[in-house]
Amino acid sequence: MKAFMTIGTIDFLQKLAAKHEDIHFHLMNSSEGSLAYYEDEPKNIFSSGRAYEVVIQSGLLEEEGYVVMNNIPVTDDGRAIFEERFKDRQNAVDKLPGFQAFRFLRPTKGDTYVVLTQWRSKADFENWKNSEAFKKAHKGTSTKPPAYFPNKPFITTYHMHDPEEDED
């Protein structure tokens, strides 16, 4: 399965979604801007978007919720090791209160993977980060990044776009 995303103003992304009514877009907002995401379609309609292979997925993306994207640059030599680590992961996150969806996305171009999780609320995500399940899932990871991370990973967060907020 493929996934695609791009950033822009919410007005631009809504117009794009209206132009492509056959595609189910997930629109998200943050203090940095807005993002459109869709998956399970054969082609990328974004002129400057990013494309991914969905390597692992669980849950369904909901129209409401809090999205956390861990953006992780990985060298070509490190891809197999990095992907194995996620394929072997315990599915503990999937069973936590407030969990909605998980996507492990491999870039089709570039080196930055995305680990996307969607939660019912930011509080649910924070509860996961402070849980024993989180500690267990990240056991053995050191504070020093692996050699196959050419750059420091970074996190982006979003709230799913609420069209009713546009009416205010």
Order of alpha helices (4+ residues) and beta strands (2+ residues): beta-alpha-beta-beta-beta-beta-alpha-beta-beta-alpha-alpha-beta
